[in-house]
């Protein structure tokens, strides 16, 4: 009923005609269904009959094999223990029997004792068959399973019969491996010139031994295939409809191969679905085409009548209603005199309503014009203009809110401005609104807001109280680009500052930064008398290192040494820098000389622990020498003097054998001893 309420005049008439045609369509449909059912039965009868004929022809092959083996087993050469004679005889027999690929004799243990290939020995390829021969009747032909012949290397199925008891009493069986290509030729012969498929299936292993057309190798397994399941369900034969081994839907008839004892072999014959239903489909298509043509003609006539007598006058009345809704009151609607009186009366009522509405249009236009002028001013400013009442809710929002916040004005009216402020900035914005309530002049504030699309913006808001204290007026401006430029400028300055104080190779501070820090620390020492130590470090025999290993390895060595020096410093106030070339400096504030010497030795050990190979070094690896100078409250030294003493101590360390730490006091003592010796 709900669907019927939404149908128009044309649709209702079409539905009426359709309802009248439905019984005829149902009769045609029932006839088509009956024809398909009859075609289904005919197809199943055909494939069942042909499958039985095919099974009989395949059974004949096994009978032929039984005749050959039955004749062969009584021949004298097979009753002798002379293997060469037996092999020769089997070869001659095989040359006249193309239905076999190999022939021979096996004993009760399943060993080959005679074969057309004299070199064939050992166990027979189908041990299941040899085991079955123990309980086989004397004249019974036993069929084995599918295998790849161990001698012929071809896909085959072996058959065997008992040999009459030999003079020695040994139980023997004569076998022949069937040539599946002959089976394929038979399948092709059964199929003939039709589109039928013929297959010989070993149901016990779910293998397709032979198929025509040949689309799969001999013996391909199809586990859980619906056709094989149907055969297993009806071992005595039957029919089924399923997809074939080539995924084409077919009607299949199947029947067991009667004379293939113990083999579980079945023959299937498949008829394509398209071929089975071809005649029915042609008749059905013709009936369907005639029905559709009749239906379309009826629909066309119905649609034409509905259009001229119902739809066209309704459409004219609807267009008039839309024109009135759009403010066009000057064009009256006209309906032909032969149309229904209801349509003519409705047209007259609409024309009178249009005349009355035209008088009210002018007054409304003046009101709209006044509103338009005000909106024109507010909507064409880049800044968003907002008014709020005493409770803090918006009472007016200009059109600039679309560009700044992504909202329509109507969506923001009645809302509190704090709702769009970022949580982190909300206390700042709330304080701004609160201060504005008592401020005599206007106030400005910057904070972040969230757009409708989730983008965070920086805005600058200016506010002023209204003269009648009924609320406040705000202007909001997007300053995100300005904030971004300011942040980028600050980041660039920080980057430049880092580049100006950092050594590019080692990542340590450079000499300029060292000079600045040394001046600060020596002034602090002079001001408060705190201890200050300076380490001057040099990589031992670095020039030979570069000569031997090259400058790239030298740079890598300096980088590792720098990392070891930096890693050996523990306190936040400790400072290290690259002084130049292979020289490094370390400033240790608030550190007495003994503590600085311990730290210098740890640095020396850290570098030695890198085990960087250095053939020209006395130790075989890269080492450093350290010169230490200190200043304290008792002896205060300027930065250049402190650096000079550290350099002298470093010189002494170099002269004393390298890979050691020497203080400036030790340098003086060494100098005094030298003077005494002179």
C-alpha positions in Angstrom: 0.0 0.0 0.0 2.9 2.4 0.8 4.4 1.8 -2.6 1.0 2.3 -4.3 0.7 5.7 -2.6 3.9 6.9 -4.3 2.8 5.9 -7.8 1.8 8.6 -10.3 -1.0 8.5 -12.9 1.1 7.0 -15.6 2.6 4.4 -13.3 -0.8 3.4 -12.1 -2.1 2.8 -15.6 1.0 0.9 -16.5 0.5 -1.2 -13.4 -3.1 -1.9 -14.4 -2.1 -3.1 -17.9 0.7 -5.2 -16.3 -1.8 -6.9 -14.0 -3.9 -7.8 -16.9 -0.9 -9.3 -18.8 0.4 -11.2 -15.8 -1.9 -14.3 -16.3 -0.9 -14.7 -19.9 2.8 -14.4 -18.9 2.2 -17.0 -16.2 0.8 -19.4 -18.8 3.7 -18.9 -21.1 6.1 -19.3 -18.1 4.5 -22.6 -17.1 4.8 -23.9 -20.6 8.4 -23.0 -20.8 9.1 -24.7 -17.4 7.3 -27.8 -18.7 9.4 -27.8 -21.9 12.6 -27.5 -19.9 11.5 -30.4 -17.6 10.9 -32.6 -20.6 14.2 -31.7 -22.1 15.9 -32.5 -18.8 14.3 -36.0 -18.8 15.2 -36.6 -22.4 18.8 -35.6 -21.8 19.1 -37.9 -18.8 17.7 -40.8 -20.7 20.0 -40.2 -23.6 23.2 -40.0 -21.5 22.2 -43.0 -19.4 21.7 -45.1 -22.5 24.9 -44.0 -24.2 26.9 -44.4 -21.0 25.8 -48.1 -20.8 26.8 -48.6 -24.4 30.1 -47.0 -23.8 30.7 -49.1 -20.7 29.9 -52.2 -22.8 32.5 -51.2 -25.4 35.1 -50.6 -22.7 34.2 -53.9 -21.1 35.0 -55.5 -24.4 38.5 -54.3 -24.2 38.9 -56.0 -20.8 37.4 -59.2 -22.3 40.0 -59.0 -25.1 42.7 -58.7 -22.5 41.3 -61.7 -20.7 41.3 -63.7 -23.9 44.9 -62.8 -24.6 46.2 -63.5 -21.0 44.0 -66.6 -20.8 45.6 -68.0 -24.0 49.0 -66.9 -23.0 49.1 -68.5 -19.5 48.8 -72.0 -20.9 51.8 -71.7 -23.3 54.7 -74.0 -22.5 57.4 -71.3 -22.4 55.6 -69.8 -19.4 55.7 -73.2 -17.6 59.5 -73.3 -17.6 62.0 -71.8 -15.3 64.2 -70.8 -18.2 64.0 -66.9 -17.9 65.6 -66.0 -21.2 63.3 -68.3 -23.1 60.3 -66.9 -21.3 61.4 -63.3 -21.9 61.8 -63.9 -25.6 58.4 -65.5 -25.9 56.7 -62.6 -24.0 58.5 -60.1 -26.4 57.1 -61.9 -29.4 53.6 -61.9 -28.0 53.7 -58.2 -27.0 54.8 -57.2 -30.5 51.4 -58.5 -31.8 49.3 -57.0 -29.0 49.2 -53.2 -29.2 46.7 -53.0 -26.4 49.5 -53.7 -23.9 52.7 -51.6 -23.2 54.4 -54.3 -21.1 53.8 -58.0 -20.3 55.3 -60.5 -17.9 54.9 -62.9 -15.0 55.0 -62.3 -11.3 55.3 -64.9 -8.5 53.4 -65.1 -5.2 55.8 -62.6 -3.6 55.1 -60.0 -6.2 58.5 -60.3 -7.9 58.9 -60.1 -11.7 60.2 -63.5 -12.9 59.6 -62.9 -16.6 59.2 -59.7 -18.7 59.3 -58.4 -22.2 62.2 -56.2 -20.9 64.8 -58.8 -19.7 66.4 -56.3 -17.4 63.2 -55.8 -15.5 63.5 -57.4 -12.0 62.4 -56.8 -8.5 58.9 -55.9 -7.2 56.0 -55.5 -9.5 54.8 -51.9 -9.7 51.2 -52.6 -8.5 51.7 -54.6 -5.3 47.9 -54.3 -4.5 47.3 -56.3 -7.7 49.9 -59.0 -6.8 48.2 -59.3 -3.4 44.8 -59.8 -5.0 46.1 -62.6 -7.1 46.5 -64.8 -4.0 42.7 -65.1 -3.7 41.9 -64.9 -7.4 39.9 -67.6 -9.2 41.8 -69.5 -11.9 39.9 -68.0 -14.8 39.3 -64.6 -13.2 40.8 -61.4 -14.8 41.9 -59.0 -12.0 42.3 -55.3 -12.8 44.8 -53.2 -10.9 45.0 -49.5 -10.1 46.3 -46.6 -12.1 50.1 -46.2 -12.0 53.1 -45.0 -14.0 54.7 -48.1 -15.2 58.1 -48.5 -13.6 59.5 -50.0 -16.8 57.5 -48.3 -19.6 57.4 -45.0 -17.7 53.9 -44.6 -19.2 50.5 -44.2 -17.4 48.8 -47.6 -17.4 46.5 -50.0 -15.6 47.7 -53.6 -15.1 45.5 -56.7 -15.5 46.5 -60.2 -14.5 45.3 -63.9 -14.5 46.5 -66.9 -12.6 48.9 -69.3 -14.4 48.2 -73.0 -14.0 50.4 -74.5 -11.3 53.9 -74.9 -12.5 55.9 -78.1 -12.2 57.7 -76.6 -9.2 54.4 -75.8 -7.5 55.1 -72.1 -7.5 52.0 -69.8 -7.9 52.5 -67.5 -10.8 50.4 -64.8 -12.5 50.7 -63.4 -16.0 50.1 -59.7 -16.3 49.7 -57.1 -19.0 49.9 -53.3 -18.6 47.1 -51.8 -20.7 47.9 -49.1 -23.3 45.7 -46.1 -22.2 46.1 -44.5 -25.6 43.9 -47.3 -27.0 41.4 -46.5 -24.4 41.5 -42.9 -25.5 40.9 -43.9 -29.1 37.9 -45.9 -27.9 36.6 -42.8 -26.0 37.0 -40.7 -29.1 35.1 -43.3 -31.2 32.2 -43.3 -28.7 32.0 -39.5 -28.7 32.1 -39.5 -32.5 31.5 -36.1 -34.2 29.3 -34.8 -31.3 30.1 -32.4 -28.4 29.8 -35.3 -26.0 32.6 -36.0 -23.5 33.6 -39.6 -22.7 35.7 -40.5 -19.6 36.9 -43.7 -17.9 37.1 -43.0 -14.2 38.8 -45.1 -11.4 36.4 -44.2 -8.6 38.5 -45.8 -5.8 41.3 -43.2 -6.4 39.0 -40.6 -7.9 41.2 -40.4 -11.0 40.3 -39.8 -14.7 42.2 -42.5 -16.5 41.0 -41.5 -20.0 39.0 -38.5 -21.3 37.9 -37.3 -24.7 38.3 -34.5 -25.6 41.7 -34.9 -23.9 42.2 -31.9 -21.6 43.9 -33.6 -18.7 46.8 -36.1 -18.5 46.1 -39.8 -18.0 45.3 -40.5 -14.4 44.7 -36.9 -13.2 43.0 -37.0 -9.8 39.9 -34.9 -9.1 39.2 -35.4 -5.4 35.8 -34.4 -4.2 34.5 -33.7 -7.7 30.7 -33.7 -7.8 30.6 -36.1 -10.8 32.8 -38.7 -9.0 30.7 -38.3 -5.8 27.6 -39.1 -7.9 29.2 -42.3 -9.3 30.3 -43.4 -5.8 26.7 -42.8 -4.6 25.2 -44.9 -7.4 27.9 -47.6 -8.2 25.4 -49.5 -10.5 25.0 -46.5 -12.8 22.7 -43.5 -13.1 22.7 -39.8 -14.2 23.6 -36.5 -12.7 23.9 -32.8 -13.7 27.1 -31.1 -12.7 30.1 -29.2 -13.9 32.5 -31.4 -15.9 36.3 -31.6 -15.5 36.5 -28.6 -17.9 34.1 -26.6 -15.7 31.3 -26.8 -18.4 27.9 -27.7 -17.0 26.7 -31.0 -18.5 24.2 -33.9 -18.1 26.2 -37.0 -17.3 25.3 -40.6 -17.6 27.6 -43.2 -16.0 27.8 -47.0 -15.8 30.3 -49.5 -14.4 32.7 -51.5 -16.6 31.3 -55.0 -15.9 34.3 -57.1 -16.9 36.9 -55.0 -15.1 36.8 -57.1 -11.9 38.0 -55.3 -8.8 38.8 -52.1 -10.5 35.9 -49.8 -9.6 36.0 -48.4 -13.2 33.1 -46.5 -14.6 32.4 -44.8 -17.9 30.8 -41.4 -18.1 29.2 -39.7 -21.0 28.5 -35.9 -20.8 26.0 -33.9 -22.8 26.5 -30.0 -22.7 23.6 -28.2 -21.0 23.4 -25.7 -23.9 22.9 -28.6 -26.4 20.3 -30.3 -24.2 18.2 -27.2 -23.9 18.9 -25.7 -27.4 15.4 -26.4 -28.9 13.6 -25.4 -25.8 15.6 -22.3 -25.5 14.8 -21.3 -29.0 11.1 -21.8 -28.5 11.3 -20.0 -25.1 13.1 -17.0 -26.6 10.5 -16.7 -29.4 7.6 -16.8 -26.9 9.4 -14.3 -24.6 10.1 -11.9 -27.5 6.4 -12.0 -28.6 5.3 -11.5 -25.0 7.6 -8.5 -24.5 6.6 -6.9 -27.7 2.9 -7.2 -26.8 3.6 -5.8 -23.4 5.6 -2.9 -24.7 2.8 -2.0 -27.2 0.3 -2.0 -24.4 2.5 0.0 -22.2 3.1 2.5 -25.0 -0.6 3.0 -25.7 -1.4 3.3 -22.0 1.4 5.9 -21.6 0.1 8.0 -24.5 -3.5 8.1 -23.2 -2.2 8.8 -19.7 -0.1 11.7 -20.9 -2.7 13.6 -23.0 -5.6 13.1 -20.6 -3.9 13.1 -17.2 -0.3 14.0 -17.1 -0.2 17.0 -19.4 -2.9 19.0 -17.5 -1.4 18.0 -14.2 2.0 19.1 -15.3 0.7 22.5 -16.4 -1.0 23.0 -13.0 2.2 21.9 -11.3 4.3 24.3 -13.4 1.9 27.1 -12.4 2.3 26.2 -8.7 6.1 26.3 -9.1 6.0 29.7 -10.8 3.8 31.0 -8.0 6.3 29.5 -5.5 9.1 31.2 -7.4 7.3 34.6 -7.3 6.2 34.6 -11.0 2.5 35.7 -10.8 2.2 37.2 -14.3 1.7 34.1 -16.5 -1.7 32.4 -16.1 -2.2 28.7 -16.6 -4.4 27.5 -19.5 -6.2 24.1 -19.8 -8.0 22.8 -22.9 -11.8 23.0 -22.8 -12.1 19.2 -23.5 -10.1 18.3 -20.4 -11.9 17.2 -17.2 -13.8 19.9 -15.3 -11.7 19.2 -12.2 -8.5 20.3 -14.0 -10.3 23.5 -15.4 -11.6 24.5 -11.9 -8.1 24.0 -10.3 -6.5 26.2 -13.0 -9.0 29.0 -12.3 -8.2 28.9 -8.6 -4.5 29.0 -9.2 -4.8 32.1 -11.5 -6.8 34.0 -8.8 -4.3 33.1 -6.1 -1.5 34.5 -8.3 -3.3 37.8 -8.6 -3.6 38.1 -4.8 0.0 37.2 -4.1 1.3 39.8 -6.6 0.0 42.6 -4.4 1.9 41.3 -1.4 5.1 40.9 -3.4 6.1 44.6 -3.5 5.9 45.0 0.3 8.0 41.9 0.8 10.6 43.2 -1.8 11.2 46.4 0.2 11.9 44.4 3.3 14.2 42.0 1.5 16.1 44.9 -0.1 16.8 46.4 3.3 18.1 43.1 4.6 20.2 42.6 1.5 22.0 45.9 1.9 23.0 45.0 5.5 24.2 41.5 4.4 26.1 43.0 1.5 28.2 45.0 3.9 28.9 42.2 6.4 29.3 39.3 3.9 31.9 41.2 1.8 34.4 41.9 4.6 37.3 39.5 5.1 36.9 39.6 8.8 34.1 37.7 10.5 31.7 40.0 12.4 29.8 38.5 15.4 27.5 39.9 18.0 26.8 38.1 21.3 24.1 38.7 24.0 24.8 39.1 27.7 24.8 35.3 28.2 27.7 35.0 25.6 25.7 33.4 22.8 25.9 34.6 19.2 23.0 36.6 17.9 24.5 37.5 14.5 27.3 36.0 12.3 28.5 37.5 9.0 29.1 35.4 5.9 32.9 35.5 6.4 32.4 32.6 8.8 32.2 30.2 5.8 35.8 31.0 4.8 37.3 31.3 8.3 35.5 28.5 10.2 33.8 26.5 7.5 30.3 26.9 9.0 27.2 28.6 7.7 26.0 31.6 9.8 22.8 29.8 10.9 24.9 27.0 12.4 26.8 29.4 14.6 23.9 31.6 15.8 22.9 30.7 19.3 26.2 29.0 20.1 28.9 30.1 22.6 32.1 31.2 20.8 34.2 29.2 23.4 32.8 26.0 21.8 35.2 26.3 18.9 38.3 27.4 20.9 41.0 24.8 21.3 41.0 23.2 24.8 44.6 24.5 25.6 43.6 28.1 24.7 40.1 28.0 26.2 41.2 29.6 29.6 42.9 32.5 27.7 39.8 33.1 25.6 37.4 32.9 28.6 39.6 35.4 30.4 39.4 37.7 27.3 35.6 37.6 27.2 35.4 38.2 30.9 37.7 41.2 30.8 35.7 42.7 28.0 32.5 42.9 30.2 34.1 45.6 32.3 36.5 47.2 29.8 35.8 50.7 28.7 37.8 50.4 25.5 38.2 47.6 23.0 40.4 44.5 23.6 42.4 42.2 21.4 43.5 38.6 21.9 45.1 35.8 19.8 44.2 32.1 20.3 43.5 29.0 18.3 40.1 27.7 17.1 39.0 24.5 15.3 37.4 24.7 11.9 34.6 22.4 10.8 37.0 20.2 8.8 39.3 19.8 11.9 41.9 22.2 10.8 43.4 24.3 13.6 43.6 28.1 12.9 45.2 31.0 14.7 42.8 33.9 14.9 43.0 37.5 16.2 39.8 38.6 17.9 38.9 42.3 18.6 36.0 43.0 20.8 34.0 46.0 22.1 31.0 46.3 24.4 27.8 47.6 22.8 26.7 51.1 23.9 23.5 49.8 25.5 25.3 47.0 27.4 23.1 44.4 25.6 26.1 42.4 24.5 29.3 42.8 22.5 30.6 43.0 18.9 33.6 41.0 17.8 35.7 40.8 14.6 37.7 37.7 14.0 40.7 37.5 11.5 42.6 34.4 10.3 46.3 35.0 11.2 47.4 31.4 10.6 49.7 32.3 7.7 51.3 35.0 9.8 51.9 32.6 12.7 53.3 30.1 10.3 55.8 32.6 8.9 56.8 33.7 12.4 57.4 30.0 13.4 59.4 29.3 10.2 61.5 32.4 10.8 62.2 31.4 14.4 63.1 27.8 13.3 65.4 29.3 10.6 67.1 31.5 13.1 67.6 28.5 15.5 69.0 26.5 12.6 71.4 29.2 11.6 72.5 29.6 15.3 73.2 25.8 15.4 75.1 25.9 12.2 77.2 28.8 13.4 78.3 26.9 16.5 78.5 23.3 15.3 81.4 21.5 13.6 80.1 19.8 10.4 82.3 16.7 10.5 82.0 15.7 14.2 78.8 17.3 15.3 80.6 18.8 18.3 80.7 22.5 19.0 83.2 24.5 16.9 86.1 26.7 17.8 84.0 29.9 17.8 81.6 28.4 20.3 84.5 27.1 22.4 86.0 30.7 22.6 82.7 32.0 23.8 82.2 29.4 26.4 85.8 29.6 27.6 85.4 33.4 28.1 82.2 32.8 30.1 83.7 30.1 32.3 86.9 32.0 33.1 84.9 35.1 34.1 82.8 32.9 36.4 86.0 31.5 37.9 87.3 35.0 38.5 84.0 36.1 39.9 83.2 33.2 42.4 86.6 31.4 42.5 85.2 28.1 41.4 87.5 25.4 40.0 87.9 25.2 36.2 89.8 22.7 34.1 90.6 22.7 30.4 91.6 19.6 28.4 93.4 19.9 25.1 93.3 16.6 23.1 95.2 15.6 20.0 94.9 12.4 18.0 98.4 10.7 18.0 100.2 10.4 14.7 97.1 11.5 12.7 99.0 12.6 9.6 100.5 9.1 9.0 97.0 7.8 9.5 95.7 10.0 6.7 98.7 9.0 4.5 98.1 5.3 5.0 94.2 5.1 5.0 93.2 8.2 3.1 91.3 11.3 4.1 87.8 9.7 4.1 88.9 7.2 6.7 90.6 10.0 8.6 87.3 11.9 8.7 85.5 8.8 9.9 88.2 8.3 12.6 87.7 11.9 13.8 84.0 11.4 14.0 84.4 8.3 16.1 86.9 10.0 18.4 84.5 12.9 18.8 81.7 10.6 19.8 83.9 8.8 22.3 84.9 12.1 23.9 81.4 13.3 24.1 80.2 10.0 25.5 82.8 10.1 28.3 81.4 13.4 29.7 78.7 12.9 32.3 77.6 16.3 33.7 75.3 18.7 31.9 77.8 21.6 32.3 80.7 19.8 30.7 81.6 21.2 27.3 83.5 19.7 24.3 84.4 21.1 20.9 86.6 20.5 17.9 89.5 22.9 18.2 90.9 22.3 14.7 92.2 19.5 12.6 92.7 16.5 14.9 92.6 18.6 18.1 89.7 18.7 20.6 89.0 20.7 23.7 87.0 19.9 26.8 85.9 22.5 29.5 85.1 21.0 32.9 83.5 23.7 35.2 83.5 23.2 39.0 86.0 20.4 38.6 89.3 20.2 40.6 92.4 19.1 38.9 92.4 15.5 40.3 88.8 15.0 39.1 89.7 16.5 35.7 92.7 14.2 35.4 90.4 11.1 36.1 87.9 12.3 33.5 90.7 12.9 31.0 92.0 9.4 31.5 88.5 8.0 31.0 88.4 9.9 27.7 91.8 8.5 26.7 90.6 4.9 27.5 87.3 5.4 25.6 89.2 6.4 22.5 91.7 3.5 22.9 88.7 1.2 23.4 87.5 2.0 19.9 90.3 -0.2 18.6 90.7 1.8 15.3 93.5 0.1 13.4 96.6 2.4 13.0 99.7 0.7 11.6 101.9 3.8 12.3 101.0 3.9 16.0 103.2 2.5 18.7 100.1 0.6 20.0 98.7 -0.5 16.7 95.5 1.4 17.1 94.4 5.1 17.3 95.2 6.8 20.7 95.1 10.4 22.0 97.3 12.6 24.1 95.7 15.0 26.6 97.1 18.2 28.1 95.3 19.5 31.2 95.4 23.0 32.7 93.4 24.2 35.7 92.6 27.5 37.4 91.0 28.0 40.8 90.4 30.6 43.4 94.0 30.5 44.6 95.5 30.8 41.1 93.1 32.6 38.6 94.1 32.6 34.9 92.6 34.2 31.9 91.3 32.1 29.1 94.3 32.5 26.7 96.7 31.7 29.5 94.8 28.6 30.5 94.7 27.4 26.9 98.5 28.0 26.5 99.2 25.9 29.6 97.0 23.1 28.3 98.9 23.3 25.0 102.2 23.0 26.8 101.0 20.0 28.8 99.8 18.4 25.5 103.3 19.0 24.0 104.8 17.3 27.1 102.4 14.3 26.7 103.5 14.0 23.0 107.2 14.2 23.9 106.8 11.7 26.7 105.6 8.9 24.4 101.9 9.8 23.6 98.8 8.0 24.7 98.8 9.7 28.1 97.5 12.6 30.2 99.8 15.3 31.4 98.9 18.3 33.6 100.4 21.8 33.4 102.0 21.2 36.9 103.8 18.1 35.5 105.1 20.2 32.6 106.6 22.7 35.1 108.2 19.9 37.1 109.7 18.4 34.0 111.1 21.8 33.0 112.7 22.2 36.4 114.3 18.8 36.3 115.7 19.6 32.9 117.2 22.8 34.2 118.8 20.9 37.1 120.4 18.5 34.7 121.8 21.3 32.8 
